[in-house]
Amino acid sequence: KYNIVFIGEYHRIKHDVELIQNLIPRLYRAGIYNLGIEFGCYEYQNKVDSLITADRYDEDLARWLMFKSFVAWGYKEYMDIYRKAWELNKSLPEDAPKFRVINLGYRANWRFRKENMTPELWRKVWHKGNPDVYMANVILKEFVDKGKKALIYSGSHHAFTHYYQPIYDYENRKFIRFNKNRMGNVVYHKIPDKVFNIFLHSPWPTKRSFNENTYPVDGVIDIIMKEFKNKRVGFDVKGSPFGKLSDDDTYYSIGYQNLTLSTFCDGYIFQKHFSDYTGCTVDTIFITEKNFKEAIEFLPNPEARKFIKKPADFIKGIQKDADMKKRFKHLK
């Protein structure tokens, strides 16, 4: 029924990335040969195609591809998406169609990220234009225009389809407008009946602060799931009682009279309670003396550049970003 399925995550949660890895052979058996990922640069797609169809798997190339995508994304689970695709392709008969992983993004030029930014500097950072529109155009070119089905894996905000994300001034408590140009929005506008959005269970930001996390839909899903031993479940939101669940306390409700879960997404996957979440595994040789200078240049945080003196400091920061126990310590 749906040609393009978006699956959106919080980021750096181990079991979410492992779910995508485990879906690769299942997708293939279902006749879906394409996975689009936010976590890679389309300009290096020829290298991805070579990597996942090679006789031998090149771990260093996978590491290089992830580094070029984002210098602070040194997590083994994301790199192993390529490995899982390679393992599948290796197991196929020679004349069988190969599974493809398509990098959707492009390499932002973070060297232009300064403490005081101007519109001109931002244009230099995003030198190929709006990154969401760019990723959407890759989806249209690689899948939609060719009549191919694909699973698209990204951060949940990129994956929004019929839901529009509010742009909100927290300081002045002022709703500005809706962002209607997220990757999923752009594709949805082209083929509204052929896209589906799945949300991977994760905290929602509150109206008080974008950095304050709380339970989605007022905690109802978490409460229900406490009753079940087998926690892993996926369910339709659209056309189900879950779709009527509402939440007025979340940032996502800003600009909406009554935000329901069916406004937000079409499907939902719950795997664990937040107290059981763990972060992704850090690749300790992702940053080395060899690529350290480039890593600092392409780090989006100009403040952090001053304090990172050696590769070990950089790795420590990557580990800290993935500390879900600390991030979600107030959520059970």
C-alpha positions in Angstrom: 0.0 0.0 0.0 2.8 2.5 0.9 5.9 3.0 -1.2 7.9 5.2 1.2 7.9 4.4 4.9 9.7 6.9 7.2 10.9 5.6 10.5 12.0 8.4 12.9 14.3 8.1 16.0 15.6 10.2 18.9 19.2 9.3 17.9 22.0 7.3 19.5 19.7 4.7 21.1 21.2 1.3 20.7 18.1 -0.8 20.2 16.6 1.6 17.6 19.6 1.2 15.3 19.7 -2.6 15.9 16.0 -2.7 14.9 16.9 -1.2 11.5 19.9 -3.6 11.1 17.6 -6.6 11.8 15.0 -5.3 9.3 17.4 -5.4 6.4 16.9 -9.1 5.6 13.2 -8.9 6.3 12.8 -6.0 3.9 14.6 -8.0 1.2 12.3 -11.0 1.7 9.4 -8.6 1.4 10.7 -7.4 -2.0 12.0 -4.1 -0.7 15.6 -3.6 -1.8 16.3 0.0 -0.6 17.1 1.7 2.7 17.6 5.4 2.8 19.6 6.8 5.7 20.1 10.3 7.0 23.6 9.2 8.4 25.6 9.5 5.2 26.5 11.8 2.3 25.0 11.2 -1.1 28.1 12.5 -2.8 29.9 9.3 -1.7 27.1 7.0 -2.8 29.4 5.2 -5.3 31.6 4.2 -2.3 28.6 2.9 -0.4 27.6 0.8 -3.4 31.1 -0.6 -3.7 31.3 -1.3 0.1 28.2 -3.3 0.4 28.7 -5.4 -2.8 32.5 -6.1 -2.3 34.0 -9.5 -1.8 35.4 -8.4 1.5 33.9 -5.9 4.0 36.0 -2.8 4.4 35.5 -1.6 8.0 37.8 1.4 7.4 35.7 2.6 4.5 32.5 2.3 6.6 34.2 4.4 9.3 35.4 6.9 6.7 31.9 7.3 5.3 30.4 7.9 8.7 33.2 10.4 9.6 32.5 12.4 6.4 28.8 12.4 7.2 29.4 13.8 10.7 32.6 13.8 12.7 30.9 13.2 16.0 28.9 10.2 14.9 31.4 7.5 15.8 28.9 4.8 16.8 29.4 1.2 15.7 25.7 0.4 15.4 25.2 3.0 12.6 28.3 1.9 10.8 27.1 -1.7 11.0 24.0 -0.9 8.9 26.5 -1.1 6.0 27.8 -4.4 7.3 24.4 -5.9 7.6 23.6 -4.9 4.0 27.0 -6.4 2.9 26.2 -9.7 4.8 22.8 -9.9 3.1 24.3 -9.2 -0.4 27.1 -11.7 0.2 24.5 -14.4 0.9 22.4 -13.8 -2.3 22.7 -15.8 -5.5 24.9 -14.0 -8.1 22.0 -13.0 -10.3 19.7 -11.8 -7.5 19.0 -8.0 -7.1 21.3 -6.5 -4.5 20.1 -4.6 -1.5 21.1 -0.9 -1.5 21.7 1.6 1.3 21.4 5.1 0.0 23.0 8.0 1.8 20.5 10.9 1.7 22.4 13.9 3.1 25.4 15.9 2.0 28.5 17.1 3.9 27.8 20.4 5.6 30.8 22.7 5.7 31.0 23.2 9.5 34.3 25.1 9.1 32.1 28.2 8.6 30.3 27.6 12.0 31.3 30.5 14.2 30.1 31.7 17.6 28.3 34.6 16.0 26.5 33.4 12.8 25.2 35.5 10.0 22.8 34.4 7.2 25.8 34.4 4.8 27.8 32.1 7.0 24.8 29.7 7.4 24.6 29.6 3.6 28.2 28.6 3.5 27.6 25.8 6.0 24.5 24.5 4.1 26.2 25.1 0.7 23.8 22.8 -1.1 20.7 24.3 0.4 18.1 23.2 3.0 19.3 19.7 4.1 15.8 18.4 4.5 14.9 19.4 0.9 18.1 17.9 -0.3 17.4 14.6 1.3 13.8 14.6 0.0 15.1 15.2 -3.5 17.4 12.2 -3.2 14.4 10.1 -2.1 12.3 11.4 -5.1 15.2 10.8 -7.5 16.3 7.4 -6.3 13.0 5.8 -5.3 9.8 7.7 -6.2 10.7 8.6 -9.8 11.9 5.0 -10.4 8.8 3.4 -8.8 10.8 1.8 -6.1 9.8 1.1 -2.5 12.1 2.1 0.4 12.4 2.4 4.1 13.7 5.8 5.2 15.6 5.9 8.5 16.3 9.3 10.1 15.8 11.5 13.1 12.1 11.8 13.9 12.0 15.5 13.0 13.3 14.9 9.5 10.7 12.1 9.1 7.6 14.2 9.8 5.1 13.8 6.9 1.6 15.2 7.4 2.6 16.7 10.8 4.2 20.2 10.7 6.8 21.0 13.3 6.3 24.3 15.1 9.0 27.0 15.1 8.7 28.5 18.5 10.5 31.3 20.4 10.9 29.8 23.9 12.3 33.0 25.3 9.3 35.1 24.4 6.8 32.2 24.5 5.8 33.0 20.9 4.7 30.6 18.1 6.3 31.8 14.9 5.1 29.4 12.2 5.1 25.8 11.1 8.1 24.2 9.3 6.5 22.6 6.3 9.8 21.6 4.6 11.0 18.7 6.6 12.3 15.8 4.5 9.1 13.8 5.0 6.9 16.8 4.4 8.4 17.4 1.0 7.9 13.8 -0.1 4.4 13.7 1.5 3.4 16.7 -0.6 4.4 14.9 -3.8 2.8 11.5 -3.0 0.4 11.9 0.0 -1.3 8.5 -0.4 2.0 6.6 -0.7 3.9 7.5 2.5 3.7 6.3 6.1 5.4 7.6 9.2 6.5 5.5 12.1 7.7 7.0 15.4 10.2 5.0 17.6 9.3 5.5 21.2 11.3 8.3 22.8 10.8 11.3 25.0 9.0 14.4 23.9 10.2 17.9 24.6 7.9 20.0 26.8 6.4 23.5 26.2 8.6 24.9 29.0 11.9 23.9 27.4 13.0 22.1 24.3 15.7 20.5 26.5 13.3 19.1 29.0 12.1 15.6 28.2 8.8 14.0 29.2 6.7 11.0 28.3 4.9 11.0 25.0 1.1 11.5 25.0 1.0 12.2 28.8 2.6 8.8 29.6 -0.4 6.7 28.5 1.7 4.3 26.3 4.3 3.8 29.0 1.6 3.0 31.6 -0.1 0.5 29.3 3.1 -1.2 28.4 4.0 -1.8 32.1 1.2 -4.4 32.1 3.0 -6.5 29.4 6.0 -8.9 29.8 6.9 -8.8 26.2 7.5 -5.1 25.7 8.3 -5.1 22.0 5.3 -4.0 19.9 4.5 -2.0 16.9 1.0 -0.7 16.2 -1.1 1.4 13.9 -1.9 4.9 15.2 -4.0 6.0 12.2 -7.5 4.6 12.6 -6.9 3.1 16.1 -7.8 4.2 19.7 -4.1 5.1 20.1 -4.6 7.8 17.5 -7.0 9.7 19.8 -4.5 10.1 22.6 -3.7 13.8 23.1 -1.0 15.8 24.8 -1.2 19.6 25.5 2.0 19.8 27.5 4.4 18.9 24.7 6.3 21.3 22.4 4.8 19.3 19.6 1.3 20.7 20.5 2.3 24.3 19.9 0.2 25.8 17.2 -2.3 23.0 17.4 -5.7 23.3 19.1 -5.7 19.6 20.0 -2.7 17.5 19.2 -3.5 13.8 18.9 -1.1 11.0 18.2 -2.7 10.5 14.8 -1.8 14.1 13.9 1.8 13.3 14.8 2.5 9.9 13.2 0.8 6.9 11.5 2.6 4.0 13.3 4.4 3.6 16.6 7.1 1.2 17.8 7.7 0.5 21.6 10.6 -1.7 22.5 11.6 -0.8 26.1 10.8 1.6 29.0 13.1 4.6 29.2 14.9 3.3 32.3 16.2 0.4 30.1 17.5 2.5 27.3 21.2 2.3 26.5 23.3 4.4 24.2 25.1 3.3 21.1 28.6 1.8 21.3 31.4 4.2 20.6 34.1 3.3 18.1 37.3 4.2 20.0 39.3 4.6 16.8 36.8 6.8 15.0 39.0 9.8 15.8 42.7 9.4 15.5 45.8 11.6 15.2 45.4 11.3 11.4 41.9 12.7 11.2 41.9 14.8 14.4 42.5 18.2 12.7 39.7 17.6 10.2 37.4 16.5 13.0 37.9 19.7 14.9 37.4 21.8 11.8 34.1 20.1 11.0 32.7 20.0 14.6 29.5 22.1 14.6 30.2 23.4 18.1 32.7 26.3 18.0 32.8 26.5 21.8 33.8 22.8 22.2 36.6 23.2 19.7 38.5 25.2 22.3 38.5 22.4 24.9 39.2 19.4 22.7 42.9 19.0 22.7 43.4 15.3 21.6 41.5 12.4 20.0 40.7 10.9 23.4 38.9 14.2 24.4 36.8 13.9 21.2 35.9 10.3 21.9 34.8 11.2 25.4 32.4 13.8 24.0 30.9 11.2 21.6 30.4 8.8 24.6 28.8 11.6 26.7 26.3 12.3 23.9 25.2 8.7 24.0 24.7 8.4 27.7 21.0 7.6 27.8 21.0 6.7 31.5 22.0 10.3 32.3 19.7 11.9 29.6 16.6 10.0 30.7 17.4 9.5 34.4 14.1 11.2 35.5 12.1 8.9 33.2 11.2 5.3 34.2 
